[in-house]
Amino acid sequence: MTRFPSFSRWAAAILVLTVMVAVFVWWRLVDQGDAAARGLLRPHDAQVLRQGAQVYQAHCATCHGVKLEGQPNWRERGADGRLPAPPHDENGHTWHHPDEVLIALTKEGVGKTAGLPGYETNMPAFGDSLSDTDIVAALSWIKSQWPSEVRRHHDEINRQAAQRSQRGS
């Protein structure tokens, strides 16, 4: 005579399986939300930050400052009609842009990214001289230097950009 598990054992197994599926679904939703907030930059990855600090010092610090302070009077056009390099610390506007925009500005330049052909700037497009990995590393290092409140605000900007992108797809 074959014995079948009692109904309570089946019910318990189904309950455990249901809870496991619910936890997995919840975890994936939370993880996706966090991923949208984190964006593309990796300000908590020590290896990326080491690389980013080196890239920043070699390619960005000359204009944007060793301490991210930017050039004096960065909101006022110089005699050449160009804006000085802005700060990348919390006093500048870098953190007002989502990661995708920051990467595009760095890689393609201001004029192309902003859709302003002929826009003159001293900021070169680094797409031919830096890899995407280098660009993300430098921007990640910049973000890692911001106060936690500014980083949280930037994460929210990334979350909103991701939501707009999903609605537009």
TISE-133668 format. One line per 8 residues: number of its first residue (from 1); their letters; for each residue x, y, z of N, C-alpha, C, CB. Coordinates in nm, 4 decimals, padded with zeros to 6 digits. Glycine has a CB too. Example, Ala and Ser with C-alpha at 12.3 -4.5 7.8 and 13.67 -1.06 7.14 Angstrom:
# TISE-133668
1	AS	01.3190,-00.5690,00.7800,01.2300,-00.4500,00.7800,01.3200,-00.3300,00.7800,01.1308,-00.4473,00.9046; 01.2850,-00.2250,00.7080,01.3670,-00.1060,00.7140,01.2900,00.0030,00.7870,01.4084,-00.0598,00.5725
# end
This chain:
# TISE-133668
1	MTRFPSFS	00.0851,-00.1170,00.0000,00.0000,00.0000,00.0000,00.0898,00.1234,00.0000,-00.0969,-00.0003,00.1224; 00.0674,00.2131,-00.0960,00.1444,00.3361,-00.1070,00.0830,00.4413,-00.0176,00.1504,00.3852,-00.2528; 00.1729,00.5091,00.0559,00.1224,00.6153,00.1446,00.1530,00.7488,00.0787,00.1871,00.6069,00.2888; 00.0559,00.8338,00.0781,00.0742,00.9690,00.0270,00.0939,01.0627,00.1443,-00.0464,01.0136,-00.0598; 00.1756,01.1662,00.1256,00.1932,01.2627,00.2339,00.0583,01.3224,00.2709,00.2931,01.3743,00.1934; 00.0466,01.3546,00.3937,-00.0802,01.4110,00.4408,-00.1032,01.5476,00.3775,-00.0814,01.4223,00.5951; -00.2261,01.5897,00.3804,-00.2635,01.7189,00.3236,-00.1838,01.8314,00.3889,-00.4141,01.7435,00.3407; -00.1606,01.8228,00.5182,-00.0887,01.9305,00.5872,00.0556,01.9421,00.5377,-00.0900,01.9068,00.7389
9	RWAAAILV	00.1160,01.8306,00.5022,00.2518,01.8378,00.4481,00.2515,01.9038,00.3104,00.3141,01.6972,00.4396; 00.1544,01.8685,00.2270,00.1436,01.9334,00.0957,00.1180,02.0824,00.1136,00.0304,01.8689,00.0111; 00.0297,02.1166,00.2011,-00.0025,02.2571,00.2242,00.1203,02.3327,00.2741,-00.1178,02.2701,00.3251; 00.1970,02.2698,00.3628,00.3173,02.3340,00.4149,00.4200,02.3518,00.3033,00.3774,02.2515,00.5309; 00.4355,02.2509,00.2179,00.5308,02.2605,00.1074,00.4903,02.3708,00.0098,00.5414,02.1261,00.0340; 00.3616,02.3775,-00.0196,00.3126,02.4821,-00.1108,00.3320,02.6200,-00.0475,00.1623,02.4592,-00.1455; 00.3071,02.6314,00.0810,00.3254,02.7581,00.1508,00.4726,02.8018,00.1472,00.2767,02.7463,00.2965; 00.5626,02.7076,00.1741,00.7057,02.7396,00.1715,00.7463,02.7824,00.0307,00.7907,02.6177,00.2180
17	LTVMVAVF	00.7022,02.7106,-00.0698,00.7347,02.7451,-00.2073,00.6792,02.8831,-00.2438,00.6800,02.6387,-00.3031; 00.5569,02.9118,-00.2032,00.4955,03.0413,-00.2307,00.5740,03.1542,-00.1651,00.3506,03.0429,-00.1823; 00.6146,03.1346,-00.0412,00.6931,03.2359,00.0295,00.8268,03.2567,-00.0404,00.7152,03.1951,00.1770; 00.8902,03.1471,-00.0837,01.0183,03.1587,-00.1520,01.0041,03.2389,-00.2821,01.0754,03.0193,-00.1813; 00.9004,03.2108,-00.3583,00.8766,03.2838,-00.4828,00.8491,03.4308,-00.4528,00.7585,03.2217,-00.5612; 00.7678,03.4583,-00.3522,00.7365,03.5969,-00.3158,00.8622,03.6729,-00.2732,00.6324,03.6000,-00.2028; 00.9464,03.6090,-00.1946,01.0706,03.6732,-00.1512,01.1607,03.6993,-00.2715,01.1441,03.5856,-00.0467; 01.1697,03.6035,-00.3621,01.2524,03.6221,-00.4808,01.2001,03.7377,-00.5651,01.2567,03.4933,-00.5641
25	VWWRLVDQ	01.0694,03.7424,-00.5890,01.0101,03.8507,-00.6685,01.0343,03.9847,-00.5990,00.8575,03.8269,-00.6896; 01.0112,03.9908,-00.4694,01.0343,04.1146,-00.3938,01.1803,04.1568,-00.4052,00.9953,04.0962,-00.2451; 01.2714,04.0622,-00.3886,01.4142,04.0922,-00.3958,01.4509,04.1472,-00.5326,01.4972,03.9673,-00.3652; 01.3981,04.0885,-00.6397,01.4275,04.1353,-00.7751,01.3740,04.2765,-00.7968,01.3675,04.0396,-00.8792; 01.2528,04.3043,-00.7464,01.1963,04.4383,-00.7612,01.2794,04.5406,-00.6846,01.0507,04.4412,-00.7124; 01.3177,04.5087,-00.5635,01.3998,04.5992,-00.4841,01.5348,04.6168,-00.5501,01.4163,04.5471,-00.3404; 01.5927,04.5074,-00.5974,01.7226,04.5146,-00.6624,01.7148,04.6009,-00.7879,01.7732,04.3740,-00.6971; 01.6096,04.5872,-00.8688,01.5952,04.6684,-00.9888,01.5782,04.8150,-00.9525,01.4767,04.6204,-01.0723
33	GDAAARGL	01.5019,04.8441,-00.8485,01.4862,04.9819,-00.8045,01.6185,05.0398,-00.7603,01.3850,04.9909,-00.6917; 01.6967,04.9622,-00.6854,01.8280,05.0090,-00.6417,01.9209,05.0269,-00.7608,01.8893,04.9112,-00.5409; 01.9119,04.9383,-00.8580,01.9969,04.9504,-00.9760,01.9649,05.0788,-01.0504,01.9794,04.8290,-01.0687; 01.8365,05.1117,-01.0620,01.7992,05.2367,-01.1280,01.8531,05.3557,-01.0507,01.6468,05.2473,-01.1422; 01.8471,05.3484,-00.9185,01.8976,05.4582,-00.8361,02.0484,05.4695,-00.8496,01.8588,05.4381,-00.6887; 02.1160,05.3564,-00.8525,02.2621,05.3588,-00.8617,02.3078,05.4073,-00.9981,02.3196,05.2202,-00.8338; 02.2278,05.3812,-01.0996,02.2678,05.4228,-01.2329,02.3860,05.3423,-01.2826,02.3012,05.5701,-01.2344; 02.4693,05.4066,-01.3607,02.5820,05.3392,-01.4243,02.7130,05.3577,-01.3495,02.5977,05.3886,-01.5646
41	LRPHDAQV	02.7183,05.4599,-01.2662,02.8419,05.4867,-01.1918,02.8547,05.3912,-01.0745,02.8454,05.6323,-01.1423; 02.9779,05.3713,-01.0286,03.0029,05.2739,-00.9213,03.0864,05.3378,-00.8103,03.0750,05.1479,-00.9771; 03.0271,05.4336,-00.7363,03.1028,05.5080,-00.6356,03.1362,05.4287,-00.5097,03.0265,05.6290,-00.5970; 03.0962,05.3026,-00.5034,03.1271,05.2199,-00.3869,03.2238,05.1064,-00.4203,02.9991,05.1625,-00.3287; 03.2718,05.1032,-00.5424,03.3612,04.9967,-00.5881,03.5055,05.0458,-00.5765,03.3281,04.9541,-00.7354; 03.5795,04.9930,-00.4802,03.7149,05.0410,-00.4505,03.8074,05.0327,-00.5712,03.7742,04.9616,-00.3360; 03.8001,04.9258,-00.6474,03.8872,04.9109,-00.7647,03.8542,05.0170,-00.8699,03.8729,04.7692,-00.8255; 03.7271,05.0400,-00.8942,03.6849,05.1420,-00.9903,03.7311,05.2795,-00.9426,03.5308,05.1397,-01.0094
49	LRQGAQVY	03.7212,05.3047,-00.8127,03.7606,05.4347,-00.7588,03.9105,05.4591,-00.7702,03.7182,05.4456,-00.6140; 03.9906,05.3551,-00.7508,04.1363,05.3706,-00.7700,04.1663,05.4104,-00.9147,04.2114,05.2385,-00.7339; 04.1047,05.3400,-01.0077,04.1231,05.3712,-01.1489,04.0705,05.5119,-01.1781,04.0516,05.2665,-01.2380; 03.9533,05.5439,-01.1250,03.8915,05.6741,-01.1498,03.9749,05.7898,-01.0988,03.7558,05.6792,-01.0867; 04.0351,05.7731,-00.9814,04.1211,05.8786,-00.9264,04.2395,05.9035,-01.0192,04.1709,05.8406,-00.7847; 04.2966,05.7971,-01.0722,04.4102,05.8118,-01.1642,04.3686,05.8797,-01.2941,04.4719,05.6754,-01.1947; 04.2552,05.8373,-01.3499,04.2066,05.8970,-01.4747,04.1748,06.0447,-01.4523,04.0810,05.8216,-01.5270; 04.1069,06.0737,-01.3412,04.0711,06.2128,-01.3120,04.1965,06.2995,-01.2998,03.9878,06.2209,-01.1821
57	QAHCATCH	04.2930,06.2548,-01.2220,04.4140,06.3338,-01.2038,04.4884,06.3542,-01.3354,04.5052,06.2670,-01.1025; 04.4896,06.2535,-01.4213,04.5638,06.2614,-01.5475,04.4915,06.3435,-01.6545,04.5896,06.1219,-01.6002; 04.3572,06.3430,-01.6546,04.2844,06.4022,-01.7669,04.1888,06.5153,-01.7297,04.2079,06.2962,-01.8359; 04.1538,06.5302,-01.6036,04.0485,06.6247,-01.5663,04.0940,06.7334,-01.4688,03.9339,06.5499,-01.5060; 04.1851,06.6984,-01.3801,04.2225,06.7878,-01.2703,04.2832,06.9186,-01.3182,04.3196,06.7185,-01.1788; 04.3504,06.9184,-01.4317,04.4123,07.0407,-01.4822,04.3099,07.1529,-01.4953,04.4792,07.0147,-01.6172; 04.1905,07.1201,-01.5424,04.0862,07.2220,-01.5602,03.9861,07.2242,-01.4442,04.0118,07.1977,-01.6912; 03.9435,07.1067,-01.4014,03.8370,07.0999,-01.3010,03.8888,07.1038,-01.1578,03.7564,06.9747,-01.3209
65	GVKLEGQP	04.0198,07.1032,-01.1403,04.0797,07.1174,-01.0082,04.1083,06.9852,-00.9410,03.9908,07.1984,-00.9210; 04.2192,06.9820,-00.8701,04.2607,06.8620,-00.7978,04.1555,06.8240,-00.6933,04.3981,06.8839,-00.7305; 04.0907,06.9242,-00.6359,03.9885,06.9001,-00.5334,03.8471,06.9206,-00.5885,04.0114,06.9925,-00.4132; 03.8329,06.9081,-00.7203,03.7041,06.9218,-00.7894,03.6486,07.0634,-00.7846,03.6035,06.8271,-00.7293; 03.7314,07.1620,-00.7540,03.6847,07.2988,-00.7291,03.6536,07.3789,-00.8557,03.7875,07.3720,-00.6495; 03.6939,07.3321,-00.9716,03.6674,07.4045,-01.0954,03.7521,07.5295,-01.1073,03.5213,07.4409,-01.1042; 03.7264,07.6049,-01.2135,03.7998,07.7289,-01.2359,03.7223,07.8465,-01.1771,03.8256,07.7507,-01.3866; 03.7923,07.9536,-01.1413,03.7248,08.0719,-01.0873,03.6221,08.1266,-01.1871,03.8280,08.1811,-01.0520
73	NWRERGAD	03.5169,08.1833,-01.1333,03.4116,08.2470,-01.2144,03.3570,08.1554,-01.3238,03.4653,08.3740,-01.2779; 03.3347,08.0313,-01.2879,03.2956,07.9310,-01.3861,03.1589,07.9559,-01.4492,03.2961,07.7968,-01.3222; 03.0795,08.0450,-01.3946,02.9480,08.0765,-01.4530,02.9538,08.1955,-01.5489,02.8472,08.1055,-01.3421; 03.0692,08.2578,-01.5614,03.0837,08.3770,-01.6450,03.1750,08.3463,-01.7640,03.1403,08.4958,-01.5622; 03.1296,08.3823,-01.8806,03.2094,08.3586,-02.0013,03.3368,08.4424,-01.9976,03.1274,08.3912,-02.1285; 03.4432,08.3820,-02.0439,03.5714,08.4517,-02.0509,03.5791,08.5376,-02.1759,03.6874,08.3517,-02.0483; 03.6938,08.6013,-02.1961,03.7153,08.6873,-02.3124,03.6986,08.6101,-02.4431,03.8544,08.7502,-02.3065; 03.7237,08.4797,-02.4396,03.7081,08.3959,-02.5595,03.5639,08.3524,-02.5832,03.7959,08.2733,-02.5483
81	GRLPAPPH	03.4728,08.3935,-02.4935,03.3316,08.3581,-02.5065,03.2966,08.2217,-02.4510,03.2922,08.3634,-02.6489; 03.3939,08.1546,-02.3950,03.3718,08.0198,-02.3423,03.3601,08.0234,-02.1900,03.4864,07.9254,-02.3851; 03.2854,07.9281,-02.1392,03.2720,07.9168,-01.9941,03.3927,07.8441,-01.9366,03.1416,07.8431,-01.9563; 03.4440,07.8905,-01.8230,03.5509,07.8160,-01.7555,03.4985,07.6801,-01.7078,03.6071,07.8974,-01.6356; 03.5904,07.5914,-01.6745,03.5534,07.4570,-01.6274,03.4783,07.4671,-01.4944,03.6798,07.3671,-01.6116; 03.3612,07.4051,-01.4862,03.2848,07.4101,-01.3617,03.3427,07.3155,-01.2569,03.1384,07.3753,-01.3881; 03.3078,07.3388,-01.1316,03.3502,07.2441,-01.0283,03.2712,07.1144,-01.0416,03.3316,07.3047,-00.8868; 03.3320,07.0066,-00.9982,03.2627,06.8780,-00.9939,03.2284,06.8387,-00.8509,03.3480,06.7693,-01.0589
89	DENGHTWH	03.2523,06.9277,-00.7561,03.2117,06.9007,-00.6181,03.0636,06.9368,-00.6024,03.3002,06.9814,-00.5164; 03.0153,06.9408,-00.4811,02.8738,06.9685,-00.4565,02.8339,07.1102,-00.4949,02.8416,06.9451,-00.3114; 02.9289,07.1991,-00.5190,02.8979,07.3370,-00.5560,02.8707,07.3545,-00.7042,03.0102,07.4269,-00.5156; 02.9062,07.2574,-00.7840,02.8830,07.2639,-00.9275,02.7490,07.2031,-00.9636,02.9945,07.1931,-01.0027; 02.7320,07.1780,-01.0910,02.6051,07.1216,-01.1382,02.6189,06.9793,-01.1911,02.5474,07.2095,-01.2463; 02.7340,06.9190,-01.1761,02.7555,06.7832,-01.2264,02.6493,06.6883,-01.1733,02.8949,06.7328,-01.1876; 02.6208,06.6961,-01.0447,02.5272,06.6024,-00.9829,02.3824,06.6279,-01.0213,02.5404,06.6086,-00.8340; 02.3566,06.7326,-01.0988,02.2202,06.7594,-01.1461,02.1850,06.6751,-01.2682,02.2041,06.9076,-01.1794
97	HPDEVLIA	02.2813,06.6041,-01.3231,02.2608,06.5275,-01.4462,02.2681,06.3777,-01.4175,02.3654,06.5669,-01.5528; 02.1812,06.2988,-01.4810,02.1895,06.1529,-01.4635,02.3189,06.0980,-01.5242,02.0670,06.0835,-01.5280; 02.3542,05.9795,-01.4816,02.4784,05.9158,-01.5256,02.4931,05.9126,-01.6772,02.4856,05.7754,-01.4717; 02.3867,05.8764,-01.7475,02.3956,05.8652,-01.8931,02.4369,05.9970,-01.9568,02.2625,05.8194,-01.9510; 02.3861,06.1080,-01.9034,02.4211,06.2397,-01.9569,02.5670,06.2721,-01.9251,02.3276,06.3489,-01.8992; 02.6091,06.2442,-01.8022,02.7479,06.2709,-01.7643,02.8447,06.1918,-01.8516,02.7705,06.2368,-01.6165; 02.8119,06.0675,-01.8770,02.8975,05.9834,-01.9612,02.9010,06.0382,-02.1037,02.8475,05.8368,-01.9611; 02.7847,06.0753,-02.1581,02.7787,06.1299,-02.2938,02.8547,06.2616,-02.3040,02.6332,06.1502,-02.3365
105	LTKEGVGK	02.8390,06.3499,-02.2047,02.9122,06.4777,-02.2056,03.0625,06.4535,-02.2099,02.8757,06.5624,-02.0815; 03.1076,06.3588,-02.1309,03.2501,06.3295,-02.1239,03.2987,06.2626,-02.2517,03.2804,06.2410,-02.0037; 03.2215,06.1713,-02.3032,03.2627,06.0928,-02.4196,03.2488,06.1713,-02.5502,03.1806,05.9650,-02.4275; 03.1353,06.2402,-02.5673,03.1034,06.3018,-02.6957,03.1219,06.4533,-02.6978,02.9626,06.2691,-02.7328; 03.1333,06.5148,-02.5809,03.1463,06.6595,-02.5726,03.0126,06.7270,-02.5487,03.2090,06.7134,-02.6987; 03.0204,06.8517,-02.5074,02.9014,06.9277,-02.4694,02.8116,06.9548,-02.5892,02.9413,07.0592,-02.4039; 02.8694,07.0050,-02.6988,02.7887,07.0419,-02.8147,02.7060,06.9282,-02.8693,02.8762,07.0942,-02.9223; 02.7682,06.8139,-02.8894,02.6961,06.6980,-02.9450,02.5913,06.6473,-02.8471,02.7944,06.5846,-02.9799
113	TAGLPGYE	02.6278,06.6358,-02.7198,02.5341,06.5831,-02.6205,02.4143,06.6754,-02.6024,02.6047,06.5627,-02.4867; 02.4386,06.8054,-02.6033,02.3309,06.9021,-02.5829,02.2566,06.9343,-02.7121,02.3866,07.0294,-02.5232; 02.3012,06.8791,-02.8237,02.2357,06.9066,-02.9511,02.2592,07.0503,-02.9961,02.0865,06.8792,-02.9405; 02.3798,07.1019,-02.9669,02.4145,07.2388,-03.0024,02.5354,07.2380,-03.0962,02.4439,07.3232,-02.8752; 02.5140,07.2092,-03.2241,02.6280,07.2064,-03.3161,02.6963,07.3433,-03.3164,02.5826,07.1673,-03.4602; 02.8260,07.3416,-03.3173,02.9006,07.4662,-03.3185,02.9233,07.5273,-03.1814,02.8308,07.5637,-03.4034; 02.8727,07.4626,-03.0755,02.8947,07.5155,-02.9409,03.0440,07.5059,-02.9098,02.8095,07.4377,-02.8341; 03.1016,07.6164,-02.8689,03.2446,07.6202,-02.8426,03.2727,07.6058,-02.6941,03.3052,07.7496,-02.8954
121	TNMPAFGD	03.3625,07.5154,-02.6642,03.3983,07.4873,-02.5263,03.5436,07.4413,-02.5215,03.3039,07.3805,-02.4646; 03.6029,07.4567,-02.4074,03.7388,07.4053,-02.3884,03.7373,07.2578,-02.3480,03.8126,07.4880,-02.2823; 03.6197,07.2051,-02.3192,03.6057,07.0651,-02.2768,03.6152,06.9752,-02.3993,03.4705,07.0419,-02.2017; 03.7202,06.8944,-02.4082,03.7299,06.8028,-02.5225,03.6350,06.6841,-02.5061,03.8745,06.7526,-02.5388; 03.6024,06.6233,-02.6173,03.5324,06.4955,-02.6141,03.6392,06.3892,-02.5917,03.4496,06.4694,-02.7472; 03.6203,06.3061,-02.4902,03.7226,06.2077,-02.4547,03.6979,06.0697,-02.5144,03.7313,06.1960,-02.3058; 03.5974,06.0571,-02.6021,03.5641,05.9271,-02.6587,03.6754,05.8605,-02.7360,03.4483,05.9409,-02.7462; 03.7640,05.9401,-02.7945,03.8750,05.8829,-02.8709,03.9987,05.8569,-02.7857,03.9111,05.9747,-02.9848
129	SLSDTDIV	04.0037,05.9181,-02.6655,04.1250,05.9033,-02.5842,04.1036,05.8233,-02.4558,04.1785,06.0391,-02.5490; 03.9792,05.8090,-02.4129,03.9502,05.7302,-02.2927,03.8491,05.6215,-02.3261,03.8970,05.8207,-02.1783; 03.8661,05.5071,-02.2654,03.7686,05.3988,-02.2833,03.6426,05.4307,-02.2021,03.8291,05.2607,-02.2397; 03.5348,05.3617,-02.2332,03.4124,05.3767,-02.1545,03.4390,05.3427,-02.0079,03.3001,05.2868,-02.2109; 03.5214,05.2419,-01.9868,03.5563,05.2009,-01.8504,03.6285,05.3138,-01.7776,03.6442,05.0742,-01.8525; 03.7203,05.3814,-01.8454,03.7909,05.4944,-01.7847,03.6953,05.6088,-01.7524,03.9019,05.5439,-01.8778; 03.6036,05.6373,-01.8444,03.5071,05.7461,-01.8238,03.4173,05.7149,-01.7042,03.4214,05.7682,-01.9513; 03.3650,05.5946,-01.6986,03.2798,05.5555,-01.5849,03.3604,05.5598,-01.4558,03.2200,05.4135,-01.6064
137	AALSWIKS	03.4849,05.5167,-01.4606,03.5683,05.5184,-01.3397,03.5916,05.6604,-01.2911,03.7026,05.4498,-01.3661; 03.6255,05.7523,-01.3817,03.6494,05.8915,-01.3410,03.5230,05.9540,-01.2833,03.6994,05.9749,-01.4603; 03.4102,05.9318,-01.3490,03.2841,05.9871,-01.2991,03.2427,05.9216,-01.1671,03.1733,05.9691,-01.4036; 03.2715,05.7935,-01.1529,03.2428,05.7248,-01.0261,03.3257,05.7847,-00.9138,03.2710,05.5733,-01.0379; 03.4527,05.8128,-00.9420,03.5386,05.8743,-00.8406,03.4856,06.0114,-00.8025,03.6835,05.8856,-00.8913; 03.4446,06.0906,-00.9018,03.3869,06.2225,-00.8732,03.2669,06.2064,-00.7804,03.3449,06.2948,-01.0049; 03.1752,06.1152,-00.8147,03.0555,06.0959,-00.7328,03.0923,06.0519,-00.5915,02.9625,05.9926,-00.7974; 03.1944,05.9715,-00.5795,03.2334,05.9222,-00.4462,03.2818,06.0354,-00.3551,03.3434,05.8160,-00.4592
145	QWPSEVRR	03.3171,06.1483,-00.4131,03.3665,06.2613,-00.3353,03.2543,06.3519,-00.2846,03.4629,06.3420,-00.4185; 03.1337,06.3328,-00.3345,03.0213,06.4183,-00.2945,02.9726,06.3794,-00.1557,02.9056,06.4082,-00.3966; 02.9175,06.4752,-00.0825,02.8549,06.4420,00.0467,02.7400,06.3422,00.0243,02.8018,06.5718,00.1179; 02.7103,06.2631,00.1249,02.6091,06.1576,00.1108,02.4732,06.2134,00.0686,02.5945,06.0813,00.2419; 02.4367,06.3301,00.1149,02.3076,06.3888,00.0767,02.3039,06.4177,-00.0740,02.2815,06.5190,00.1569; 02.4129,06.4673,-00.1287,02.4199,06.4955,-00.2717,02.4175,06.3647,-00.3504,02.5472,06.5770,-00.3054; 02.4869,06.2618,-00.3024,02.4837,06.1309,-00.3701,02.3426,06.0746,-00.3710,02.5796,06.0314,-00.3015; 02.2721,06.0876,-00.2586,02.1329,06.0381,-00.2542,02.0456,06.1147,-00.3531,02.0744,06.0510,-00.1108
153	HHDEINRQ	02.0650,06.2455,-00.3604,01.9877,06.3252,-00.4556,02.0199,06.2816,-00.5992,02.0173,06.4766,-00.4368; 02.1468,06.2576,-00.6270,02.1866,06.2121,-00.7601,02.1275,06.0741,-00.7902,02.3402,06.2082,-00.7719; 02.1218,05.9875,-00.6913,02.0578,05.8569,-00.7103,01.9113,05.8745,-00.7493,02.0690,05.7714,-00.5819; 01.8439,05.9714,-00.6887,01.7041,05.9983,-00.7221,01.6927,06.0516,-00.8655,01.6429,06.0992,-00.6218; 01.7846,06.1342,-00.9073,01.7867,06.1823,-01.0464,01.8015,06.0633,-01.1417,01.9032,06.2848,-01.0682; 01.8887,05.9685,-01.1075,01.9038,05.8479,-01.1895,01.7762,05.7657,-01.1901,02.0202,05.7628,-01.1390; 01.7108,05.7537,-01.0760,01.5856,05.6759,-01.0676,01.4808,05.7396,-01.1587,01.5330,05.6688,-00.9195; 01.4669,05.8709,-01.1539,01.3686,05.9401,-01.2372,01.4029,05.9262,-01.3854,01.3607,06.0884,-01.1984
161	AAQRSQRG	01.5307,05.9364,-01.4191,01.5724,05.9197,-01.5588,01.5404,05.7792,-01.6088,01.7229,05.9479,-01.5738; 01.5622,05.6790,-01.5243,01.5315,05.5402,-01.5624,01.3824,05.5226,-01.5835,01.5815,05.4416,-01.4550; 01.3010,05.5847,-01.4988,01.1559,05.5745,-01.5146,01.1109,05.6412,-01.6453,01.0839,05.6392,-01.3938; 01.1679,05.7596,-01.6751,01.1330,05.8269,-01.8012,01.1726,05.7414,-01.9212,01.2018,05.9648,-01.8097; 01.2900,05.6793,-01.9113,01.3393,05.5944,-02.0186,01.2473,05.4736,-02.0392,01.4823,05.5481,-01.9882; 01.2014,05.4138,-01.9300,01.1128,05.2975,-01.9403,00.9787,05.3374,-02.0002,01.0920,05.2329,-01.8022; 00.9284,05.4532,-01.9623,00.7983,05.4991,-02.0188,00.8113,05.5310,-02.1662,00.7464,05.6239,-01.9437; 00.9313,05.5808,-02.2058,00.9524,05.6171,-02.3460,00.9782,05.4980,-02.4347,01.0665,05.7124,-02.3576
169	S	01.0114,05.3822,-02.3762,01.0427,05.2636,-02.4568,00.9184,05.1944,-02.5032,01.1281,05.1669,-02.3790
# end
